[in-house]
Amino acid sequence: ARQRSLIVGGVSVAMLVYGWSNYVWDIPDIDFRPFKVGVNVAERKALEEEAAGNIEIIAYRARNKQTGEVVEIPFEQYLAEYKKYPKEEWDLEQITTEPAVEHTKISDFEVSNLAGEDVTEHILTNPNYHFMVVAYKLWYETQYEPYTVQDSIFTADTVVTFAPDGTADTALVRRFVRVDTRTEQRPVYTFDPDYLERYTEHLNPLLAKAKEEGYEVYVVTGYTDPAIIEAFAAQTQSRWPFYQADDILLKTIVRSNPGLVLWRNGTIIGKWHWRQLPDWETLKANYLRQPQ
């Protein structure tokens, strides 16, 4: 019994260490999420959207707001009798067919640039290898600093001139009066030093190599003020585009902040935790096998 207890205890500790290492140091060995390596996201998204568009309403479930009575009405019958179920008296719920292709977070894959323009199609149809940095949250604090604004004050004087024939001509002449000074506040964004190092010491050297060799590189963050993203890009010296997407979607793509995803032709070729990035030569030899 003692030996069995020791074995069980040892296995439990090993599983705990393995689970913790996956959580902190790496992404899971077995990925059950929809954005796993090898999935063609472009094709899957198109199939899910087509399936969602083909869903049919087969009935309505109606609940009387006053009595709580619940009835199910076949769709054709509801169309003929809908006046019997006014929205003021009934809560209506559609009963539909199941989609031929299950809905996943891939259906929600949408990415835009900082101007709000959609870049999803570009990402999913790019035939070349390209590197996506996934960062669902930029860790920062906001402080405010004063700055001075100077306003030049002018006035307009009416000047009347007379022609030799006695006709008058009126003109407005702008005249400088003074300079007024006022103090305003502007935000200053301070990013977590450890989080900055994940880029400056780990990701960016690898991304710089990729960019030098002609591969597209970009970062996708959770939705936030573009000014915050611009400040972050400046502080990390990240000289590549920053895009935005839903933070829950980004967490689903890779369980690392930041994480790195390699794409080609809408397919996920590889994913890495920021702590487990390969060096450039290893990555190129093992993953960038097809010519650009």
ABEGO torsion letter per residue (X at the ends): XAAAAAAAAAAAAAAAAAAAAAAAABBBABBABAABBGBBAAAAAAAAAAAAAABBBABBBBBBAAAGBBBBBBAAAAAAAAAABBAAABBBBBBBBBBABBBBAAAABBBBBAAGBBAAAAAAABABBBBBBBBABBBBBBBBBBBBBBBBBBBBBBBBBBBAAGBBBBBBBBBBABBBBBBBBBBBBBBBAAAAAAAAAAAAAAAAAAAAAGBBBBBBBBBBBAAAAAAAAAAAGBBBBBBBBBAAAAAAABBBOBBBBBBBGGBBABBBBAAABBBAAAAAAAABABBX
